[in-house]
Amino acid sequence: MLAFTGYANGINDISKDDTSEVKALNKEALKNRLIDPAQAITMANKALDMAQKLNYNKGIAEAYRVRGLGQYYSNMLIESINSYLNALSYYQKCKDERGVAKIYNNIGNLYRDNDYDRSREFFDKAMEIADRLKDPSLIATVSFSYGNFYYRKNSFNKALSYYDRSLKAFIVLKDSVDIIQCLQNKGVIYFNLRQMDLAEQFLLQAAKDAKERDLNETVASIDLTLALVYVNTNKFAEAEKIIAEGIAFSQILKDDKLEHDFKYTNYQLELKRKNFAGAVKYLSEVYTKDSLEKKTQLSAQIMLFEEKKKREDQEKENELTEKENQYERVRFWGVTSVAGLLLVVVGLLVSNVKSKAKTNAQLTELNAEVSRQKDNLDRVNHHLEEIIDERTKDLQIKNRKLSDYSSYLSHQIRGPIATLKGLMNLEKEGLVDNQECINMMGKCVSEIDEKIIEMSDMMHDTKVNR
């Protein structure tokens, strides 16, 4: 049985104290994926619950990923893809490319036995990110997955080259778990190449190291291949012992599929021994559903969950886009309204300026008129003086009275003129309303006119009384 690596490095450290327990749970769950997958799932669920309460997105993403690994090793493949897709969504939300690459690698491993093209597609995505980030651990992990991919394609030598490359990197990184899996998978390759001595050597070394670290799932999968090595080399006693050990580990792991595989290996052992009765007995216990139809169905289910998740993410993105569009529409109409108000204000200001210009023109004209009236008055006074000089004798009696009238009328005319000047100054300073100013000036002019008429009448009266 071939092993695969789930990228065993823990999540990135962060400084917040309230997330330390989430990180510790995720790391412990990750270790347990090969020791007790069910326990790994339980711990990952606990980490997920805590991370969600803290709104700690990176912790949520890692908890989903580790839970998916536990589900994979428990043969809960549909549940596993669902966890992976949730993890992918959160890693993308956090813009964590490294986490995204790990998920692509995990999903590629899910497709590996069912859809080679989809599997390779995800491995390529993971490697593209790993190369861009220049992450040696991530590159080693994806290279290991390429090895598994080529093994499934029966390209054994190509698979072996990828395992060798990964093994060297894992040794440098001191990643003991992935070193064991590389040794195991090299043993599997040599078994398929019919090099039984090398196969036994690598498998025994991997089994020894796995037992030292209590990697129960790894030990069971190594035993499965090692049993076949012994069956093929006619080491029946050793095969019997290894099969018994493997079944015990399968039962500890509660892995029905692995136990089924060992029963089938028992059938192969008895068949090789030519114990046909025993072979028939084991064969009758074996219930397999490993047909192409099952593989196709599983692949379709995985794709269905993947598409469902994509659709949910797209719906969320559409909702967000719609909210943004609504905000932009409100903003647009707000700006348009402000612009409209500004145009109205500018229009009012222009109108006010024009109105002031018109008023100024009217005031200038009124001022000219007043000046003309004053000139007329001066001429009238001069004429009166000539008449007075000519008729001194006739007007001596009335001279005093006429002088009094002249002084009075002069005072009455200069009063309105002073008012006009004052109004002009006030208008220049913008301290009086234009229309009010015009009205008052009109009154002043009317008053001046009345005084002039009054004076004219008086003068006429004077002539009449003469």
C-alpha positions as CSV (number, residue, x, y, z in Angstrom):
1,M,0.0,0.0,0.0
2,L,1.4,3.4,-1.1
3,A,1.7,6.2,1.4
4,F,1.3,9.9,0.8
5,T,2.3,13.0,2.7
6,G,-0.2,15.5,3.9
7,Y,2.4,18.2,4.4
8,A,3.2,17.7,8.0
9,N,4.6,21.1,8.9
10,G,2.5,23.1,11.5
11,I,0.8,26.4,10.9
12,N,2.7,29.7,11.0
13,D,3.3,31.0,14.5
14,I,1.5,34.2,15.4
15,S,1.8,36.4,18.4
16,K,-1.7,36.4,19.9
17,D,-1.9,34.4,23.1
18,D,-5.6,33.5,22.6
19,T,-4.8,31.5,19.5
20,S,-2.0,29.4,21.0
21,E,-4.3,26.6,22.0
22,V,-5.8,26.5,18.5
23,K,-2.3,26.1,17.0
24,A,-1.3,23.4,19.6
25,L,-4.5,21.4,18.9
26,N,-4.0,21.6,15.1
27,K,-0.3,20.5,15.4
28,E,-1.3,17.6,17.7
29,A,-4.1,16.5,15.4
30,L,-1.7,16.6,12.4
31,K,0.6,14.2,14.3
32,N,-2.3,11.9,15.0
33,R,-3.3,11.5,11.4
34,L,-1.0,8.5,11.0
35,I,-1.4,7.2,14.6
36,D,-5.2,7.5,15.2
37,P,-7.1,9.3,12.4
38,A,-10.3,9.3,14.4
39,Q,-8.6,11.1,17.2
40,A,-7.1,13.5,14.7
41,I,-10.6,14.4,13.4
42,T,-11.8,14.9,17.0
43,M,-8.9,17.3,17.9
44,A,-9.3,19.1,14.6
45,N,-13.0,19.7,15.2
46,K,-12.1,21.1,18.7
47,A,-9.5,23.4,17.2
48,L,-12.1,24.5,14.5
49,D,-14.7,25.3,17.1
50,M,-12.2,27.4,19.1
51,A,-10.9,29.2,16.0
52,Q,-14.4,30.1,14.8
53,K,-15.3,31.6,18.2
54,L,-12.1,33.7,18.0
55,N,-12.7,34.5,14.4
56,Y,-9.2,33.3,13.7
57,N,-9.3,32.6,10.0
58,K,-5.8,30.9,9.7
59,G,-6.7,28.6,12.5
60,I,-10.0,27.8,10.9
61,A,-8.3,27.0,7.6
62,E,-5.7,24.7,9.2
63,A,-8.3,22.9,11.3
64,Y,-10.4,22.2,8.2
65,R,-7.2,20.9,6.4
66,V,-6.1,18.6,9.3
67,R,-9.6,17.3,9.6
68,G,-9.6,16.5,5.9
69,L,-6.4,14.5,6.4
70,G,-7.9,12.6,9.3
71,Q,-11.0,11.8,7.2
72,Y,-8.8,10.7,4.2
73,Y,-6.9,8.2,6.4
74,S,-10.3,7.0,7.7
75,N,-11.5,6.4,4.1
76,M,-14.1,9.2,4.5
77,L,-13.3,10.6,1.1
78,I,-16.4,12.7,0.5
79,E,-16.2,14.3,4.0
80,S,-12.5,14.8,3.3
81,I,-13.0,16.8,0.0
82,N,-15.6,18.9,1.8
83,S,-13.1,19.8,4.6
84,Y,-10.4,20.6,2.0
85,L,-12.7,22.9,0.1
86,N,-13.6,24.8,3.3
87,A,-9.9,25.1,4.1
88,L,-9.1,26.4,0.6
89,S,-11.8,29.1,1.0
90,Y,-10.3,30.4,4.2
91,Y,-6.7,30.2,3.0
92,Q,-7.7,32.2,0.0
93,K,-9.5,34.7,2.2
94,C,-6.3,35.1,4.3
95,K,-4.3,35.3,1.1
96,D,-2.1,32.5,2.4
97,E,-0.5,31.1,-0.8
98,R,1.4,28.4,1.1
99,G,-1.8,27.1,2.7
100,V,-3.5,27.1,-0.7
101,A,-0.7,25.1,-2.2
102,K,-1.0,22.5,0.6
103,I,-4.7,22.1,-0.1
104,Y,-4.1,21.7,-3.8
105,N,-1.7,19.0,-3.0
106,N,-4.2,17.3,-0.7
107,I,-7.0,17.4,-3.2
108,G,-4.7,16.1,-5.9
109,N,-4.1,13.0,-3.7
110,L,-7.8,12.5,-3.4
111,Y,-8.2,12.4,-7.1
112,R,-5.1,10.3,-7.6
113,D,-6.9,6.9,-7.6
114,N,-9.9,8.1,-9.6
115,D,-9.0,10.8,-12.1
116,Y,-5.4,11.1,-13.2
117,D,-6.0,14.4,-15.2
118,R,-7.6,16.2,-12.3
119,S,-5.0,14.9,-9.9
120,R,-2.1,16.2,-12.1
121,E,-3.9,19.5,-12.5
122,F,-4.0,20.1,-8.7
123,F,-0.4,18.9,-8.2
124,D,0.7,21.3,-11.0
125,K,-1.1,24.2,-9.2
126,A,0.6,23.3,-5.9
127,M,4.1,23.1,-7.5
128,E,3.7,26.4,-9.3
129,I,3.1,28.1,-6.0
130,A,5.9,26.2,-4.3
131,D,8.4,27.2,-7.0
132,R,7.3,30.8,-6.8
133,L,7.6,30.9,-3.0
134,K,10.9,28.9,-3.2
135,D,9.7,26.9,-0.3
136,P,11.9,23.7,0.0
137,S,9.4,21.9,2.3
138,L,6.5,22.5,0.0
139,I,8.5,21.6,-3.1
140,A,9.6,18.3,-1.4
141,T,6.0,17.5,-0.4
142,V,4.6,18.1,-3.9
143,S,7.5,16.1,-5.5
144,F,6.5,13.2,-3.2
145,S,2.9,13.5,-4.6
146,Y,4.2,13.5,-8.1
147,G,6.0,10.2,-7.2
148,N,2.6,8.8,-6.1
149,F,1.0,10.0,-9.3
150,Y,3.6,8.3,-11.5
151,Y,3.3,5.1,-9.5
152,R,-0.4,5.0,-10.2
153,K,0.4,5.5,-13.9
154,N,2.8,2.5,-13.7
155,S,5.8,4.8,-14.5
156,F,7.8,3.2,-11.7
157,N,11.3,4.6,-12.6
158,K,9.9,8.1,-12.9
159,A,8.1,7.7,-9.6
160,L,11.3,6.5,-8.0
161,S,13.2,9.6,-9.2
162,Y,10.6,11.8,-7.5
163,Y,10.8,9.8,-4.3
164,D,14.6,10.1,-4.3
165,R,14.4,13.8,-4.7
166,S,11.9,14.2,-1.9
167,L,13.8,11.9,0.4
168,K,17.0,14.0,0.1
169,A,15.0,17.2,0.9
170,F,13.2,15.6,3.9
171,I,16.5,14.4,5.3
172,V,17.8,18.0,5.1
173,L,14.6,19.3,6.7
174,K,14.8,16.5,9.4
175,D,11.2,15.6,8.6
176,S,11.1,12.1,10.1
177,V,7.5,11.2,9.2
178,D,7.9,12.0,5.5
179,I,11.3,10.2,5.5
180,I,9.5,7.1,6.6
181,Q,6.8,7.5,3.9
182,C,9.5,8.0,1.3
183,L,11.3,4.8,2.4
184,Q,7.9,3.0,2.3
185,N,7.0,4.1,-1.2
186,K,10.5,3.3,-2.5
187,G,9.9,-0.2,-1.1
188,V,6.6,-0.3,-3.0
189,I,8.2,0.7,-6.2
190,Y,11.0,-1.9,-5.9
191,F,8.3,-4.5,-5.2
192,N,6.6,-3.6,-8.5
193,L,9.9,-3.7,-10.3
194,R,10.3,-7.2,-8.9
195,Q,13.4,-6.3,-7.0
196,M,12.3,-8.1,-3.8
197,D,15.5,-7.7,-1.8
198,L,15.5,-3.9,-2.2
199,A,11.8,-3.8,-1.5
200,E,12.2,-5.8,1.7
201,Q,15.1,-3.6,2.8
202,F,13.3,-0.3,2.5
203,L,10.0,-1.6,3.9
204,L,11.6,-3.1,7.0
205,Q,13.5,0.1,7.6
206,A,10.3,2.2,7.2
207,A,8.3,-0.2,9.4
208,K,11.0,0.0,12.2
209,D,11.0,3.8,12.2
210,A,7.2,4.0,12.0
211,K,6.8,1.7,15.0
212,E,9.2,3.8,17.0
213,R,6.9,6.8,16.4
214,D,3.6,4.9,16.8
215,L,2.5,5.6,13.3
216,N,-0.1,2.9,13.3
217,E,-1.6,3.6,9.9
218,T,1.8,3.7,8.3
219,V,2.8,0.4,9.9
220,A,-0.3,-1.2,8.7
221,S,0.1,0.0,5.1
222,I,3.8,-1.1,5.1
223,D,2.8,-4.5,6.4
224,L,0.4,-4.9,3.5
225,T,3.2,-4.5,0.9
226,L,5.8,-6.4,3.0
227,A,3.3,-9.4,3.2
228,L,3.1,-9.5,-0.6
229,V,7.0,-9.4,-0.8
230,Y,7.1,-12.5,1.5
231,V,4.3,-14.2,-0.5
232,N,6.2,-13.7,-3.7
233,T,9.5,-14.9,-2.2
234,N,7.8,-17.9,-0.7
235,K,8.5,-16.8,2.9
236,F,5.2,-18.0,4.0
237,A,5.8,-17.9,7.8
238,E,7.0,-14.3,7.6
239,A,4.0,-13.4,5.4
240,E,1.6,-15.0,7.9
241,K,3.1,-13.1,10.8
242,I,3.1,-9.8,9.0
243,I,-0.5,-10.3,7.8
244,A,-1.6,-11.0,11.4
245,E,0.2,-7.9,12.6
246,G,-1.4,-5.8,9.8
247,I,-4.9,-7.0,10.6
248,A,-4.4,-6.1,14.3
249,F,-3.3,-2.6,13.3
250,S,-6.3,-2.3,10.9
251,Q,-8.7,-3.2,13.7
252,I,-7.0,-0.7,16.1
253,L,-7.5,1.9,13.3
254,K,-11.0,0.7,12.6
255,D,-10.1,0.7,9.0
256,D,-12.4,-1.8,7.2
257,K,-10.9,-1.3,3.8
258,L,-7.4,-2.0,5.1
259,E,-8.6,-5.1,6.9
260,H,-10.3,-6.2,3.7
261,D,-7.0,-5.8,1.8
262,F,-5.2,-8.0,4.4
263,K,-7.9,-10.7,4.0
264,Y,-7.3,-10.6,0.3
265,T,-3.6,-10.9,0.9
266,N,-4.3,-14.0,3.0
267,Y,-6.2,-15.4,0.0
268,Q,-3.1,-14.7,-2.1
269,L,-0.9,-16.4,0.5
270,E,-3.0,-19.6,0.6
271,L,-3.2,-19.6,-3.2
272,K,0.6,-19.4,-3.4
273,R,0.8,-22.2,-0.9
274,K,-1.6,-24.2,-3.0
275,N,-3.9,-24.4,-0.1
276,F,-7.0,-24.0,-2.3
277,A,-9.5,-24.7,0.5
278,G,-8.0,-22.0,2.6
279,A,-7.8,-19.7,-0.4
280,V,-11.5,-20.3,-1.1
281,K,-12.3,-19.6,2.6
282,Y,-10.6,-16.2,2.5
283,L,-12.0,-15.4,-0.9
284,S,-15.5,-16.0,0.4
285,E,-14.9,-13.4,3.2
286,V,-13.7,-10.8,0.8
287,Y,-16.3,-8.4,-0.4
288,T,-15.0,-6.0,-3.0
289,K,-16.5,-3.1,-4.8
290,D,-13.4,-1.9,-6.5
291,S,-14.9,-1.6,-10.0
292,L,-14.4,1.2,-12.5
293,E,-18.0,2.2,-11.8
294,K,-17.3,2.8,-8.2
295,K,-14.2,4.8,-9.0
296,T,-16.1,6.9,-11.5
297,Q,-18.9,7.4,-9.0
298,L,-16.4,8.5,-6.3
299,S,-14.7,10.9,-8.7
300,A,-18.1,12.4,-9.7
301,Q,-19.0,12.8,-6.0
302,I,-15.7,14.6,-5.3
303,M,-16.2,16.9,-8.3
304,L,-19.8,17.5,-7.2
305,F,-18.7,18.7,-3.8
306,E,-16.0,20.8,-5.4
307,E,-18.4,22.4,-7.8
308,K,-20.9,23.0,-5.0
309,K,-18.3,24.7,-2.9
310,K,-17.2,26.9,-5.9
311,R,-20.9,27.8,-6.5
312,E,-21.3,28.8,-2.8
313,D,-18.2,30.9,-3.0
314,Q,-19.4,32.5,-6.2
315,E,-22.7,33.3,-4.7
316,K,-20.9,35.0,-1.7
317,E,-18.7,36.9,-4.1
318,N,-21.8,38.0,-6.1
319,E,-23.5,39.2,-2.9
320,L,-20.4,41.2,-2.1
321,T,-20.2,42.7,-5.6
322,E,-23.9,43.7,-5.4
323,K,-23.3,45.5,-2.1
324,E,-20.4,47.3,-3.7
325,N,-22.5,48.2,-6.7
326,Q,-25.3,49.6,-4.4
327,Y,-22.7,51.6,-2.5
328,E,-21.3,53.0,-5.8
329,R,-24.8,53.9,-7.0
330,V,-25.6,55.7,-3.8
331,R,-22.2,57.4,-4.0
332,F,-22.8,58.4,-7.6
333,W,-26.2,60.0,-6.9
334,G,-24.8,61.7,-3.9
335,V,-22.0,63.2,-5.9
336,T,-24.5,64.2,-8.7
337,S,-26.8,65.9,-6.1
338,V,-23.9,67.8,-4.6
339,A,-22.8,68.8,-8.1
340,G,-26.3,70.0,-8.9
341,L,-26.5,72.0,-5.8
342,L,-23.2,73.6,-6.6
343,L,-24.4,74.5,-10.0
344,V,-27.5,76.2,-8.5
345,V,-25.3,78.1,-6.0
346,V,-23.0,79.2,-8.9
347,G,-26.1,80.3,-10.9
348,L,-27.4,82.3,-8.0
349,L,-24.0,84.0,-7.5
350,V,-23.8,84.9,-11.2
351,S,-27.3,86.2,-11.1
352,N,-26.5,88.2,-8.0
353,V,-23.4,89.7,-9.7
354,K,-25.4,90.6,-12.7
355,S,-28.1,92.2,-10.5
356,K,-25.4,94.2,-8.7
357,A,-24.0,95.4,-12.0
358,K,-27.4,96.5,-13.2
359,T,-28.1,98.3,-9.9
360,N,-24.7,100.1,-10.2
361,A,-25.6,101.2,-13.7
362,Q,-29.0,102.5,-12.4
363,L,-27.3,104.3,-9.5
364,T,-24.8,105.9,-11.9
365,E,-27.6,107.1,-14.1
366,L,-29.4,108.5,-11.1
367,N,-26.3,110.2,-9.9
368,A,-25.9,111.8,-13.4
369,E,-29.5,112.9,-13.2
370,V,-29.0,114.5,-9.8
371,S,-25.9,116.3,-11.1
372,R,-27.9,117.6,-14.0
373,Q,-30.7,118.8,-11.6
374,K,-28.0,120.5,-9.5
375,D,-26.6,122.2,-12.6
376,N,-30.1,123.3,-13.5
377,L,-30.6,124.6,-9.9
378,D,-27.3,126.5,-10.1
379,R,-28.4,128.1,-13.4
380,V,-31.8,129.0,-11.9
381,N,-30.0,130.6,-8.8
382,H,-27.7,132.6,-11.1
383,H,-30.7,133.8,-13.1
384,L,-32.5,134.8,-10.0
385,E,-29.5,136.8,-8.8
386,E,-29.4,138.7,-12.1
387,I,-33.1,139.4,-11.8
388,I,-32.6,140.5,-8.2
389,D,-29.7,142.8,-9.3
390,E,-31.8,144.2,-12.0
391,R,-34.8,144.7,-9.8
392,T,-33.1,145.6,-6.6
393,K,-35.3,148.5,-6.0
394,D,-38.5,146.5,-6.7
395,L,-37.4,143.6,-4.5
396,Q,-35.8,145.4,-1.6
397,I,-38.9,145.1,0.4
398,K,-39.2,141.4,-0.3
399,N,-35.5,140.7,-0.3
400,R,-35.4,139.5,3.3
401,K,-38.3,137.2,2.7
402,L,-36.9,135.9,-0.5
403,S,-33.5,135.3,1.2
404,D,-35.2,133.3,3.9
405,Y,-37.0,131.2,1.3
406,S,-33.8,130.6,-0.6
407,S,-32.0,129.4,2.5
408,Y,-34.8,127.1,3.5
409,L,-35.2,125.6,0.0
410,S,-31.4,125.2,-0.3
411,H,-31.4,123.2,3.0
412,Q,-34.3,121.1,1.9
413,I,-32.6,120.1,-1.4
414,R,-29.2,119.3,0.1
415,G,-30.8,117.0,2.6
416,P,-32.0,114.6,0.0
417,I,-28.7,114.9,-1.9
418,A,-26.8,114.0,1.3
419,T,-29.2,111.0,1.7
420,L,-28.4,109.9,-1.9
421,K,-24.7,110.1,-1.3
422,G,-25.1,108.1,1.9
423,L,-27.1,105.4,0.0
424,M,-24.5,105.2,-2.6
425,N,-21.8,104.6,0.0
426,L,-23.9,102.0,1.7
427,E,-24.6,100.2,-1.6
428,K,-20.9,100.2,-2.4
429,E,-20.2,98.5,0.9
430,G,-23.0,96.0,0.2
431,L,-24.8,97.1,3.4
432,V,-28.2,97.8,1.9
433,D,-30.6,95.7,-0.2
434,N,-30.5,96.7,-3.9
435,Q,-34.2,97.2,-4.3
436,E,-34.5,99.1,-1.1
437,C,-31.7,101.4,-2.1
438,I,-33.3,102.1,-5.5
439,N,-36.6,102.8,-3.8
440,M,-35.0,105.3,-1.3
441,M,-33.1,107.0,-4.1
442,G,-36.3,107.4,-6.0
443,K,-37.9,109.0,-3.0
444,C,-34.9,111.4,-2.7
445,V,-35.1,112.4,-6.3
446,S,-38.8,112.9,-6.0
447,E,-38.3,115.0,-3.0
448,I,-35.6,117.1,-4.8
449,D,-38.0,117.5,-7.7
450,E,-40.8,118.6,-5.4
451,K,-38.5,121.1,-3.8
452,I,-37.5,122.4,-7.1
453,I,-41.1,122.7,-8.2
454,E,-41.9,124.4,-4.9
455,M,-39.1,126.9,-5.5
456,S,-40.3,127.4,-9.1
457,D,-43.8,128.1,-7.8
458,M,-42.5,130.4,-5.2
459,M,-40.6,132.3,-7.8
460,H,-43.7,132.6,-10.0
461,D,-45.6,133.8,-6.9
462,T,-42.9,136.4,-6.4
463,K,-43.3,137.6,-9.9
464,V,-47.1,137.7,-9.5
465,N,-46.9,139.6,-6.2
466,R,-44.4,142.1,-7.6
